[in-house]
């Protein structure tokens, strides 16, 4: 085989590997974030206390639901 064919094969394999790697890592990160959310109610409660707000359960649920809808998009 000529050198040109080898170069084309290497470039095609590299591009295919990058595309497959991108989608595999994206799928992994989505499932990881669903299993381990970056913030929970306790963290949110302490954050609100630090900002000087009195966190009620209703406010906490509203903020958690807003975050969940943001992550689901």
Secondary structure, 3 states (H helix, E strand, C coil): CCHHHHHHHHHHHHHHHHHHHHHHHHHHHHHHHHHCCCCCHHHHHHHHHHCCCCCCHHHHHHHHHHHHHHHHC
